[in-house]
Every structure is written in C-alpha cells, then in structure tokens.
Amino acid sequence: MNKEFQEYMQKELVELKESGNFNSIRTLESPQGAWVEIEGKEKLNFSSNNYLGLANHSELSKAAQKAIDEFGVGPGAVRTIAGTMSLHDDLEEKLANFKKVESTLTFQSGFNANLAVIPAIMSKGDVIVSDELNHASIIDGCRLSKAEIKVYKHGDMESLREVLSGIDANRILIATDGVFSMDGDIAPLPEIVKLAKEYNAMVLVDDAHGEGVLGSHGRGIVDHFELHGEVDIEVGTFSKAFGTVGGCIAGSEILIDYLKQKARPFLFSSAVTPADIAATIAAVELLEKDDNLVQQLWNNAQFFQDSMKDLGFDVGKTETPITPVMIGDAGEARKFSDRLFEEGIFAQALGFPTVPRGKARIRVMISATHEKDDLEFAIDKFKKIGKELEII
Ligand SMILES: *Cc1c(COP(=O)(O)O)cnc(C)c1O
C-alpha cells in the first residue's frame, strides 16, 4: 500500500484517540443478555439493542437449530438465481400479517434495506426530504439514489412544510427514522403523513428502534399511531428487538413486486441464512402470542427513567426505553462510562460527531430482561458516580 496513505491513516487514528473519538470495541465472552461477561467479569448490559432479550432466547435458538438441520447453513446464492427457501417466504408472510401490510421483503440487514428501497424508487429529477438526524443508512440510500436531497430540522413540522413548499419535482419522498436512537424521541408521523398528502409526497419510516417496542405487541410505529395503510414504506431490522440479523421492507404488494425486480441488494447479495430467518419467525410468533415482554420493557424503562430524574439526572426528551443520561462534555461522559465499567456496568458514552458538541451522554439501553434488582443496582452506581463527578 502507498506509504503516504498509510501515514495518513496512522495520523487519523492518533487524532481520533487524542480527541476521545476512537471506538474501542469490547469483547464479550458470553451471549447478549441482561448481564454479559467481559474480561472475565460479569457486567450489567446497558449497551445492546436486545430490547426483549430475544438474542439469547431458547425458543429462537431451538428454531435456528431446527432450520440448520432441515435447510443447512447457507442460502446458495441470491434468491433470483438459486431460488428462495420456503422459510424466507414464511417469514415474509408472517411479517406482513404482524405489521398489517399487504406484503414484505427481507434483506440482509436494516442498513441494506435502506440501500435497497431508496435508490429503487427515487432517481434524478426526484427530491428526498430527510430529517436532519436520520440514520446513516437512510443518508447513504439517499446518496445512492442520485435524487436531490433536502434536509428539514429534526422533527420540526414547520421546517418540513417550508422545505416541501419550495419543491418542484417528479416524485417526492419524505424519509424519517421512527424512533431516533440518540435521544429516544418519536417522529411525529401523523403530521408527516398529513403534510405528505398535502404535497403529494410519499413517506418512508425506518422503524428499527420501534419494532418490538412501540404499538400493540410491538407491531411498531405505524401501529402506535394507528396509521395502517397510510405510510408507503416501512423499513425494519431484525437486529434490535427481534434479536437476530436481517432487514425488511413492508408496504404494498406492488412495491414489493417492484423491489424484487429492481432492488440491487436483493438482486446482487445473498439472502439471510436459514438459521436467522427461522429464529426471526420464532420472534414474530412469540410477539403475536403475547406482549408480556413488551410490557416488561416499558415498565423497566419507566422505573429507571423516573428514578434517574428523581436523582437529578437529565434524561433528555426520550419517549421510549432508550435513555440518554446527559453529561455535556465528551471527556466527562467517557470518564463516567469508564467509572460505570469499573463498578460493573457496561454503558457507552456517546460524543461528537454521533451527537452534537457539548451534548455528550451515556446512553442506557433498557431491556425487558433486566430485573428490578439490576436496575436498582445501576441506579445506585449512577448516583455514586454522578456525585463523584459532580453531575448531580
Ligand atoms: C440500527 C438501524 C439500522 C441498521 O439496522 P441493521 O439491521 O443493524 O443493519 C437502520 N436504520 C436505523 C434507524 C437503525 O437504528
């Protein structure tokens, strides 16, 4: 490799370390659970998106093992060439019923689902109107589409209207996260749908952090707002509440038929493995059957957030189990996270550029599998370290 470029990369890495923005990745010696083993010690897990504890659920593991026995481990090639396994069809049908849409299509990840759908439906001469805090995969999907991208202020319907009113385009798509992962706030989807109708725009909502969390039985943001049939495109992931890996697009039958012919990640990248698909089917069946886990998740979140507020912590504007504990300075947030780790808690500090400068925080991801004792243990530690670092 070119020597100058190697030196450039070295310099970048040093700068990331010096500015406190270097990602160091923890190695787990256990499954993703309420507690995880790191460096031989048990740590309370406040870092995973495993909202319902399904990543390590016995029914999902059993379903995955059975699928491996019946279907093997790999899909063979892309579905249009090697054929599709009945498992994938089953999951797509089950997801359509669960989400109350006509049809769904699965992808290798949520990230890929955005890269698949946005460029397939938008191109030159079209305009995408995007919330300023949208997920990287929406942003990349927009860039790949070659459509013009206009950004509106986060969750701000005045700003959205202002942007929409100035557009002269072939097609317009409004794209938004459902739940914003850094603050835990929910997109004002009913207002977005209303504005979309007024300006003849389509709506895409990425429900990655809403599935398994919002709505009855965790059916997601569309169910939460009772907007069935009013949102053109729902993007989903299996890697959060569903506990596995994969992504999905939900919408009309004609949209799904079109994506099967046009979406490049569908045409040129192989499907998710039988084990993942079977485990995801088990997750959907489990949620259909009862919503105890979803209720437990919300009870836990309520208890934790109330207790933290009582202690004097600022948990921002969250409306979901995502709990940002605002610290401010990035260095302080990192120190807080390191102290938590020493005290037995694995919770990440997030700083610039993931969140705005001066808004660094500890992000606590609550799970249904946390026991009351676990949460009380954490609240005690937050209190101790909050006082130590003069945050409260
Ligand atoms: C996590 C996330 C994704 C990516 O999902 P993966 O299945 O992990 O690729 C996409 N969009 C949003 C909004 C997310 O939060």
The ligand as a Gaussian input file, in Angstrom:
#p B3LYP/6-31G(d) Opt

LIG

0 1
 C      -29.855000       0.102000      13.567000
 C      -30.509000       0.819000      12.486000
 C      -30.366000       0.404000      11.159000
 C      -29.453000      -0.728000      10.765000
 O      -30.010000      -1.971000      11.030000
 P      -29.107000      -3.266000      10.847000
 O      -30.113000      -4.358000      10.669000
 O      -28.271000      -3.410000      12.070000
 O      -28.292000      -3.054000       9.628000
 C      -31.060000       1.094000      10.184000
 N      -31.833000       2.155000      10.499000
 C      -31.984000       2.590000      11.749000
 C      -32.861000       3.753000      12.035000
 C      -31.312000       1.949000      12.789000
 O      -31.446000       2.391000      14.045000

